[in-house]
Amino acid sequence: MAMRISDNTKFNTMMNNLFTVQDRYNELMDKMSSQKNINKPSDDPIGMSRIMKYRETQAAVGSYTSNVESAEAWITMSESKLTSVNDLLVRAKEIALAQSSGTATSATRQQAAVEVEQIFDEIKSLANSKYSDRYLFAGSRMSQEPFSSSSAAPSIGTATAAPDNAFDGTVASGGTYSGTVNKTYAVKTVSSGAFGTATYQVSEDGGKNWGAVATVPAGGTITLGDGIELTFTAGTADLTTNDVFYVHGYTEGYYMGNGDELSVEIGKGITFNYSMPGQSIFTDKGEGNVDIFETLDNLKTALLNNAPDDIAGQIDNLDTAAKQVNKYIAQCGARANRLEIAESNLSDLDFKLTELISNTEDVDVADITTKFAMQEIVLKASYAMAASISNISILDFLR
C-alpha cells in the first residue's frame, strides 16, 4: 500500500534541506573570506587544541628570542668596552717600557704620569659603562656605579629590607668583613614568629642558593658569614614567612659591585650567563690576578717619583692585566657564538611552528574555491526547487 506524504511534510523537508545548504554555503564563504579552515572551535575542536598549543609554544619561542637578542646586545657592548680597555692597557705598557729606560728623564716621566692618569680615568669610565641604564660590570648590583676613583677599606653595606616584607621592625648590619670577594648576602624568613621562634636561611649569592634552616636567636642577632652580622629590633609585627633582607660585603679596593653573573632563559630549562664579572676582569679578586686600577695608580706614583725601577716593576702587572681582559674578550666571542646558534635554532623552530599552524588552520585556496562554486550551484538549485514548490496551489490538483 502506497504511503501518502502530505504537502506540508514535503515543504518542511524542502526548507530543512535548504537551510542545510545555506549553512554549508555560509561556512564556505567564511573560510573563503578569512582564508582559515578553523574560524571557531566548533569547526575542528581537535585542530583548535593543537593550534593553541602551537601558539603557546611559539609565544615562548618569541620570549626566548627576545632574551637572546638582549643578551647578544649586552655581550657586544661588553666586548667593545673591554677591547677599548685592552688598547689603553697596551698604551700604558708602552709608557712603562719607555719611561723605565735610561733615556727617560724626570720631565718626560712627569708628562707620562699625566697620560697614565687619563688612562686610569678612561678605563674607570669604560668599567662603569651602562647598557639600558644597567651597569655592565657590576654583577647583580646593576643600579650602583661599580668602580670608584680611590681604593676603599673592607666594609659592610647598610642592611635593607625587601619592600613587601611584613616585619615592621628594624634591621642593622655590623661586624668586620673578612670575605675575599664582594658578596651580596640575603636572609629569608622560613617560618613566622618572634625572635627565638622564627627560622631563617642565608644566601651568599643574593638569593640564588640557600643554606640550612636555623632559628633566629632570642636576642635578634644572626651571623651570616665572613664577619657580617644582622641585628633585628622587634616591631609590632613578627618576622613573617618569606620576609627577605639584604646586605653587601666589600673587600678592599676600587670595586663596589659583586661577583654575580646575570642570566636569562634561552630555551626551556636552559639558562645562559651573559654578563662579564667586573670583579674578575678589573681586580685581583675572584678569578682575577691583578688589580688594574691599583697597577695604574702605582705606575703613576712611580712616574711622579722618577723611579725607573718601580716603573719597570709595573710592566709585568700591565701584561697580566691585558691578558686578564683578553680572557674575557674571548669569552664574549664564545658566548656570542653560542647565542648565534641558539638564535638560529629558535628561528628554525618558530618557522616550523608557523608551518604546523598553517597546515592545521589555513585553507587550500584551490580546493575551497571549487567547493564554494559547487555549493553555489546546489544553493541556486535549492532556491529554484523551493520557488517551484511554493507556487503550487489547489488549482494544480484540479487540472
C-alpha positions in Angstrom: 0.0 0.0 0.0 1.5 3.3 -1.0 2.2 5.9 1.8 0.7 9.3 1.2 3.1 12.2 2.0 1.5 15.4 2.7 2.5 18.7 1.0 3.3 20.1 4.4 5.8 17.4 5.1 7.3 17.9 1.6 7.5 21.7 2.3 9.2 21.2 5.7 11.7 18.7 4.3 12.5 21.1 1.5 13.0 24.0 3.9 15.3 21.9 6.2 17.4 20.9 3.2 17.5 24.5 2.0 18.7 25.7 5.4 21.4 23.0 5.5 22.6 24.0 2.1 22.6 27.7 3.1 24.6 26.9 6.3 27.2 25.0 4.3 27.4 27.8 1.8 27.9 30.4 4.6 30.5 28.2 6.2 32.5 28.0 2.9 32.1 31.8 2.4 33.6 32.4 5.9 36.5 30.2 5.0 36.9 31.9 1.7 37.0 35.4 3.3 39.2 34.5 6.2 41.4 32.0 4.4 41.2 30.0 7.6 39.9 26.4 7.8 39.1 26.9 11.5 37.3 30.1 12.4 35.7 28.9 15.7 36.4 26.0 18.0 33.4 24.0 16.7 34.9 23.9 13.2 37.5 21.5 14.4 37.9 21.1 18.2 41.0 18.8 17.9 42.6 21.1 15.4 41.9 24.2 17.5 43.5 22.5 20.5 46.6 21.7 18.5 46.8 25.3 17.2 46.5 26.7 20.8 49.4 24.5 21.9 51.5 25.5 18.9 50.8 29.2 19.6 51.7 28.8 23.2 55.0 27.3 22.3 55.5 30.0 19.7 55.0 32.7 22.3 57.6 31.0 24.5 60.0 30.9 21.5 59.4 34.6 21.0 60.3 35.3 24.6 63.4 33.2 24.3 64.4 35.0 21.1 63.9 38.4 22.8 66.2 37.2 25.6 68.8 36.1 23.1 68.7 39.4 21.3 69.1 41.3 24.6 71.9 39.1 25.7 73.7 39.5 22.3 73.5 43.3 22.6 74.8 43.2 26.2 77.7 41.0 25.1 78.5 43.1 22.1 78.6 46.2 24.2 80.8 44.4 26.8 83.2 43.2 24.2 83.5 46.7 22.7 84.3 48.3 26.1 86.8 45.6 27.0 88.6 45.9 23.7 89.0 49.6 24.4 90.3 48.8 27.9 92.8 46.4 26.3 94.0 49.2 23.9 94.5 51.5 26.9 96.5 48.9 28.8 98.7 48.4 25.8 99.4 52.1 25.7 100.1 52.1 29.5 102.6 49.3 29.0 104.3 51.3 26.2 104.6 54.2 28.5 106.1 52.0 31.3 108.6 50.5 28.9 109.7 53.8 27.5 109.9 55.6 30.9 111.8 52.8 32.6 114.7 53.1 30.2 117.8 55.2 30.7 116.8 57.7 28.1 113.8 58.9 30.0 114.1 62.0 32.2 112.2 63.4 35.2 110.4 65.8 32.8 109.2 63.0 30.5 108.1 60.9 33.4 106.0 63.8 34.8 104.3 64.2 31.4 103.8 60.4 31.2 102.2 60.5 34.7 99.5 62.9 33.3 98.8 60.5 30.5 98.6 57.5 32.8 96.1 59.4 35.0 94.0 60.0 31.9 94.2 56.3 31.1 93.1 55.5 34.6 90.1 57.8 34.3 89.2 56.4 30.8 89.4 52.8 32.0 87.3 53.7 35.0 84.7 55.3 32.7 84.7 52.1 30.5 84.4 49.9 33.5 81.4 51.9 34.7 79.7 51.7 31.3 75.9 51.2 31.1 73.6 49.3 28.8 69.9 50.2 29.1 70.5 52.0 32.4 72.3 49.0 33.9 76.0 48.8 34.6 77.7 46.2 32.5 80.3 45.1 35.0 78.6 45.5 38.4 77.4 41.9 38.8 73.9 41.9 40.1 74.3 45.3 41.7 73.3 47.0 38.4 71.9 50.2 39.8 75.1 51.3 41.5 78.3 52.5 39.8 80.7 49.6 40.4 84.1 51.3 40.3 85.3 54.3 42.4 88.2 56.6 41.9 90.0 55.6 45.0 90.6 52.4 46.9 88.4 51.8 49.9 88.9 49.6 53.0 86.9 46.4 53.6 83.3 47.4 54.6 79.8 46.2 55.2 76.9 47.9 53.5 73.7 49.1 55.1 71.1 46.3 55.6 67.9 46.7 53.6 64.5 45.0 53.8 62.5 43.9 50.8 59.6 46.3 50.1 56.9 43.7 50.6 58.1 42.4 54.0 55.5 42.1 56.8 58.1 42.6 59.5 58.0 46.3 60.6 60.9 46.3 63.0 64.4 47.5 62.1 67.5 45.6 60.9 71.1 46.8 61.2 74.3 45.4 59.8 77.5 45.1 61.8 80.8 43.3 62.1 84.1 43.4 60.1 84.0 42.0 56.6 86.6 39.3 56.1 85.5 37.9 52.7 87.9 37.6 49.8 85.3 38.8 47.2 82.4 41.2 47.2 79.2 39.4 48.1 75.5 40.2 48.4 74.1 38.3 51.3 70.3 37.6 51.6 68.4 36.4 54.7 64.9 34.8 54.2 62.4 34.0 57.0 61.3 30.4 56.6 58.7 30.2 59.4 57.0 33.1 61.1 57.4 34.0 64.8 59.1 36.1 67.3 62.8 36.1 68.0 63.8 32.7 69.3 61.0 31.0 67.4 61.2 32.2 63.8 63.5 30.3 61.4 65.6 31.6 58.6 68.0 30.8 55.7 71.1 32.6 54.5 72.2 33.0 50.8 75.7 34.2 49.9 74.8 34.9 46.3 71.9 37.3 46.6 69.2 34.7 46.9 70.1 32.1 44.2 71.1 29.4 46.6 70.1 29.0 50.2 71.8 27.4 53.2 70.5 25.3 56.1 67.5 26.4 58.2 68.3 27.9 61.6 66.4 29.6 64.4 66.7 33.4 64.9 68.4 33.9 68.3 66.3 35.4 71.1 68.5 38.5 71.0 67.7 39.1 67.3 71.3 38.9 66.1 72.3 36.4 63.4 75.7 35.7 61.9 75.8 35.4 58.1 79.4 34.6 57.5 82.6 36.5 56.6 82.2 38.5 59.7 78.8 40.0 58.8 76.0 40.2 61.5 72.5 41.4 61.2 70.7 42.6 64.3 66.9 42.8 64.3 64.9 45.0 66.6 61.3 44.0 67.1 58.4 46.0 65.8 54.6 45.5 66.1 54.7 42.6 63.6 56.8 39.4 64.0 59.1 38.1 61.3 56.9 36.5 58.7 57.5 33.7 56.2 59.3 35.0 53.0 60.4 38.2 54.6 63.8 39.0 52.9 66.7 41.2 54.0 69.9 42.1 52.1 73.4 43.3 53.0 76.6 43.7 50.9 80.1 42.9 51.9 83.0 44.8 50.2 86.7 43.8 50.1 89.5 46.4 49.9 89.8 48.0 46.6 88.0 50.1 43.9 85.2 47.6 43.2 81.7 48.2 44.7 79.8 45.6 42.7 79.7 41.8 43.3 80.8 38.6 41.6 77.3 37.5 40.4 76.6 36.9 36.8 73.4 37.8 35.1 71.4 35.1 33.3 68.4 34.6 31.1 66.4 31.6 29.7 67.2 31.0 26.1 65.2 27.7 25.9 63.0 25.6 28.1 65.2 24.8 31.2 68.3 26.4 29.5 69.9 29.3 31.5 72.6 31.4 29.9 75.0 33.7 31.8 75.6 36.7 29.6 77.3 39.3 31.9 81.0 39.6 32.4 82.2 39.6 36.1 83.8 43.0 36.6 85.3 41.7 39.9 87.4 39.1 38.0 88.2 41.4 35.0 89.4 44.5 36.8 90.5 43.3 40.2 92.7 40.6 41.8 89.6 39.1 43.4 87.6 36.1 42.1 89.4 34.8 39.1 91.4 38.0 38.7 95.2 38.0 39.2 95.9 41.8 39.3 94.0 44.9 40.2 94.1 47.1 37.1 93.4 50.4 38.9 95.9 49.7 41.6 98.5 48.9 38.9 97.8 52.1 37.1 97.9 54.1 40.3 101.3 52.5 41.2 102.6 53.3 37.8 101.5 56.9 38.1 103.2 57.2 41.5 106.4 55.7 40.2 106.4 58.2 37.3 105.9 61.1 39.6 108.7 59.9 41.9 111.0 59.5 38.9 111.7 55.9 40.0 112.6 53.8 36.9 112.9 50.5 38.9 109.4 51.0 40.3 108.1 51.8 36.8 109.7 48.7 35.4 108.1 46.7 38.2 104.6 47.5 36.8 105.3 46.1 33.3 104.5 42.5 34.2 101.4 43.6 36.1 100.2 45.5 33.0 100.9 42.5 30.8 98.9 40.3 33.2 96.1 42.9 33.3 96.0 42.8 29.5 95.8 39.0 29.5 93.1 39.2 32.1 91.0 41.5 30.0 91.7 39.5 26.8 90.4 36.3 28.5 87.0 37.9 28.9 87.1 39.4 25.4 87.5 35.8 24.2 84.6 34.7 26.4 82.5 37.4 24.9 83.2 35.9 21.5 82.5 32.4 22.6 79.2 33.4 24.3 78.2 35.4 21.2 78.7 32.3 19.1 76.6 30.2 21.3 73.8 32.8 21.2 74.0 32.9 17.5 73.5 29.1 17.3 70.6 29.4 19.8 69.0 32.2 17.8 69.3 30.1 14.6 67.7 27.1 16.4 64.8 29.3 17.7 64.3 30.8 14.3 64.0 27.3 12.8 61.6 26.2 15.5 59.5 29.3 15.0 59.3 28.6 11.3 58.3 25.0 11.9 55.6 26.1 14.3 54.3 28.6 11.8 54.2 25.9 9.2 52.3 23.5 11.6 49.8 26.2 12.4 49.3 27.0 8.7 48.8 23.3 7.8 46.2 23.0 10.5 44.4 26.3 10.2 44.8 27.6 6.7 42.6 26.6 3.8 43.6 25.1 0.5 42.5 28.0 -1.7 42.0 25.9 -4.9 40.1 23.3 -3.0 37.8 25.7 -1.1 37.2 27.7 -4.3 36.0 24.6 -6.1 33.8 23.5 -3.2 32.3 27.0 -2.9 31.4 27.1 -6.7 29.8 23.7 -6.4 27.9 24.7 -3.3 26.7 27.8 -5.0 25.2 25.7 -7.8 23.5 23.5 -5.2 22.1 26.5 -3.4 20.7 28.0 -6.6 19.1 24.7 -7.5 17.6 24.5 -4.0 16.2 28.1 -4.4 14.6 27.1 -7.7 13.1 24.0 -6.2 11.8 26.0 -3.2 10.2 28.5 -5.6 8.6 25.8 -7.6 7.0 24.2 -4.5 5.9 27.5 -3.1 3.9 28.3 -6.3 1.8 25.1 -6.1 -1.9 25.8 -5.3 -5.2 23.9 -5.2 -5.8 24.6 -8.8 -2.8 22.5 -9.7 -4.6 19.5 -8.3 -7.9 20.2 -10.1 -6.4 20.1 -13.6 
